[in-house]
Each structure stands twice: as C-alpha cells, then as structure tokens.
Amino acid sequence: MSVRKVLGVAVAAVAVAGSQLLAGSASAAGGVQGRIDSYLAAHPGERQLAADKATMPGGTVTFAASGTAAISCGSGHLCIQDGNGKRYDYYYCGYYDFYGIGDGYFNNSQSNGTVARFYNENGTERWSSRAPQSGTASWTPVWHIRPC
C-alpha cells in the first residue's frame, strides 16, 4: 500500500476516534471544521465554500456524516461519498486525482450513457459506471477519476 493511502487510513482512524469522542457534544461541529482545515492545508489553492464544503479540482467536496446509504446528486453530476463521510461532487469533465478511502457510495447522475471511469494508482482503469447508475464501491484502491 502506498504512503498516501497508508496516511489516509491513519487519518481516517484518528478521525473516527475523534468523532466518537465528540459525538453528542457541542464541539462536534469543530470536528468538521478541523477536517476541512486539514483538507485545505493539504490542497493549496482550494477554498472553503460553506461550513461543510470546499472546492476541489472538478467540483466540490462536502464533509458530511458517514453512514448514509443513498446520496443525492444533481442532474449532470457524479457524486461520491467515501468511508470518512466526505462527499465529492464532480460536474466538470477531466481527469482528477482522487483522495477518498474506505467503502462508500456513488451516484452517477450524468446524462444517460455517460461513462465515469475509475483508475488504479498506475492509471489503468479499475472499473466504470454508465449513467444513470448508483451503488457501493471501495474507494481505497481508486486513485484517479474521469467523470465523463
């Protein structure tokens, strides 16, 4: 496993432990802000859009609570929720690095027949999704995404 994914898994473990300590307290909202602050520190040039949302190449990422089985997605978008509860909303075509980890969900709500492609670390295609389609996926082995 690469250093990037190992660090991601370690951060996820710390985030889960931290969120369990904060559950039910007034400081739980600070946990989301802390996750956004960490994301922005690791992604210079991106910016916070709302209390739980920031920009990312190709769209936005929302730091939502994990455990939601179905994720909503605007028409023409590819939406992903990773195992940490981060929601990625792609609405521009392109080839993007992906930093999600864990098991989560996707909703390919693009135009009928539009194919989203998911790639391994070396750039080979891992799997694809033809719109409209939604389901579950393991995001740890996904390193790059081409929404359309």
N, C-alpha and C positions, 0 to 999 in steps of 0.2 A: 504494500500500500504506500502511496506517495506521502511525502511530508505534508503536502497541502491537505490531503484527506485525513491523515492522522491528526493534524492540528484541528481540523474541522470536527472530528469525532470528539476530541478532548474538549473543545469549546462547547460542543453540544452537551456533553456530560456535565460540565460546570454550569451551563445554562439551565439544564433540567434540575440539578441540585439546587441552584439559586432560586429557580421559580418555585420549587417545592417549599423552600424556606419562606418565601414571600407570599405564598398563596393565602388569600383571605386578608391580607394586610393592606393598609393604605399605601405602602411603598411598592406594591406590585406594579403600578404604572411606571415607576422609576426603572423597573426591570426592562420594560420595553424600550425606554429611552436609552438605557445602558447598551442594549443590543444594537440600537440604531447608531449610537455614538461609536461603538466598535466597528460597525459596518462602514461608516463614513471615514473613520481613521484608516481603514484598510483599502478604501476605494476613493482616492483623491479625485476631486472634480465632481463627485456626486453630491447631492444636497437633499436635505430633509424637506418634505412637502407637507406633512401633517404629523400629528402626534405619533402615528404608527406607520408612516410611509416615507420612502426615499426614492430618488431616481436611481436607475441602473441603465447600463447600455441596452438599448432596445425597449425600454419601458420603465416599469416601477416595481419596487419590492415592498410588500407590506408585512410588518412584523406582528402577526396575529397569533392567537392562542392555537396550539396544536390540538389535534384530535377531531377536527371537523371532517366528516366523511365526504360531503359534497361541497365543492367550491363553486361559487358563482363566477361568471366570466362574461364580459361584454361581447357583443357580436363583433366578429373580426379579430378577436384576441385569442392568444394561447396563454392559459393560466396554470400555474403550478403551485402546489403547497408542499414544502419539504418536511422532513421529520422534525424539524425545530419549530414548525409553525410559520416559517417565512413564506409569504406568497409573492410569486413572481408573475407579472402581467406583461407579456410581450405583445406589442402592437406595431412594431416595425420589422420588416424583413431584414435579414442579415445573419451573420454567423457570430455567435456570442459565447464567451467563456461562461461557465455555469458553476456556482459555488454551493449549491444545495446538497444536503446529505440526508441520509435516513430514508425511511419509507414514507411515501406521501401520495399525493393525488395530482391528476392533471385534468384539464378541461380544454379540449381543442375546439373552440367555438368560432373558428375562422370560416371563410366561405366554403361551401360544400366541395369536397375533393381536395382542398388544400392540405398538403402533407407537411407536418412538422417532423423534423429529424433530430435524433438524439445520438451523440457521439461519445466514444471512449476517449481516454487520455491521448491516444496516438492519432485521433482524428478519424478512425474508422467508424462507420455507422453501427450503432448498437441496436436501435430499433426505431420505428417511425409510427406516426399516428395520422390517419386520414380523417379530416373533419367531415361531419361532426362526430366527435368521439370523446369519451371521458373514461377514467379508470384510475387504477393504482399503479405505482411504479417505485422501484428502488432508485433513489437519486444519487447514492454514493458513487456508483460507477459512471455516472454521466458527467462529462467534463465540458461539453460544448453543445449548444442548441442552435438549430436553424429553424425558426418558427414557420417559415414559408418558403 
